[in-house]
Amino acid sequence: MQTRERRQAIIVLDFGSQYSRLITRRVRELHVYSELVPASATLEQLQSQERLDIRGFILSGGPASVYDEGAPLCDPAILHSGLPVLGICYGMQLLAHQLGGHVALANGRREYGPATLETLFDAANDAQLFRIFAGIDATSAQTNPLDQPPTTNAIRIPVWMSHGDSVDQLPAGFHTLACTESNPVAAIASPQGLVGLQFHPEVSHTPQGKQVLRNFLYRICGCEPTWTTASVIDESVAQIRQRVQGERIISGLSGGVDSAVASLLAHRAVGDQLTCVFVDTGCLRAGEREQVVETFSRHLHIPLVVVDARERFLAKLAGVSDPEQKRKIIGAEFIRVFEEEAALLAKEGGSSAFLAQGTLYPDVIESTSHDTAATATRIKTHHNVGGLPEDMQFQLVEPLRLLFKDEVREIGLQLGLPEEWVWRHPFPGPGLAIRIIGAVDGQKLETLRAADAILIEEIRRAGVYRELGQAFAVLTPLQSVGVMGDLRTYSSVVAVRAVTTGDFMTADWARLSPDLLGRISHRIVNEVPGVNRVVYDITSKPPATIEWE
Ligand code: XMP
């Protein structure tokens, strides 16, 4: 098994680009493990991690200019380590600046958006230098013709630019590989494997970007494709076994894909030493409890305890309208329920010292000491990261800590999780409690559950469920006047929220068709007692968040 071996890795140093995470994901999509670390990380710190066999570095873009006071620099030891380095945008300027070249200030000029990159015509003569553009054929020019037809065997490809400063003097030993119309130095390289790209290979607007990154990983860094779903499963199973040493694990199922996959991994590691606990908080969506039992008990044969805690959660939430307070109450109550279940299981033999959680890599990046995250204000306490009570009795097992959502989905499929489950929209731990604005009670929960079920049914029927990142109904505290069958009504307003998003950090409101919106509104008002008006939320994130609370 792979597990005791050190894992080949590419380290991405984060200089603050909005694309830093995307670079890490792209590398992993190409089957090489990659981690995103703060720009200030030193070679010594990085190489002290026994588990990693570092094969190369990528310096991300970033908003700074190399001449800004306090501009983040790269540990020079990384640049002189002999390992390949790919500098993207600001990363390329750092390569030039720190290795003795020169960067010209933008003076207000910017190159932003699509451009055509043209390699210098000696590309064919110096394969070693031009490895970064290998496998991209000269005819790709036809997808993005310039005014003049190409007169050389240069490669011309569409690329995405976003920069102000540019390199105007190369460090010793470097060569210019390519230019754009407005930038004579758009790609540079040294024969030792230091490469700078002024464009962004990681974004989809650079269609050949994946091949460029592939060249860096496989031709320049000499990586092998070791980051595969099968190897991740093997490794995480071995790690869980080693960590828990035969003790029991309790796993909280939330009904979402993350906790489901974390539980499946734990089950593969310890078999029936795992007990899944599904807490019915009373704040679940329609049919949720039944679906969990059906999938986990009947389909996957995983030991499952369902705890009906509706009354105690509702009692704790009574009269509480502050969103953060609701989150804290629910987070704390969850843990109390798990502890009680652990105590019951202990009576049957074997204590449960471990709690499995579906924390993902983006949560980890955000809650560790990343330069930007450290200073960011806390917007919401997501209970799987920040809301656990301090006196908690469990140690955590977090098998998804190094994984992105799309990787979790792939693993889920591999482990037999039904497709429908794998593609479920995320559902927050506090559930419908943070979708009822103001205080929560049983009646409001009934109303919201019914409205939400109609919304999801119509969205599925229209075939757009998979295109959406999330869709749900919100029960507002507003009452409005209406008229139904000649009678005046004075009832609740339901808001519909549907967003498209890649990573849930930013989101846009979904352009649902007017017909679909009409059907949703018509059905909710007609079928859900106590609701006489439906509104559609057309706010992006930022400035709004996805959830209303
Ligand atoms: P926001 O509302 O911050 O949501 O834009 C981003 C994503 O996080 C989910 N979310 C939560 N998940 N506990 C959770 O487990 C929470 O308290 C929580 N609050 C928001 C939200 O549904 C969206 O997917």
Boltz pocket constraint, residues with backbone or C-beta under 6 A from the ligand:
constraints:
  - pocket:
      binder: B
      contacts: [[A, 327], [A, 380], [A, 381], [A, 382], [A, 383], [A, 384], [A, 426], [A, 427], [A, 428], [A, 429], [A, 430], [A, 470], [A, 504], [A, 541], [A, 544], [A, 545], [A, 546], [A, 547], [A, 548], [A, 549]]
      max_distance: 6.0
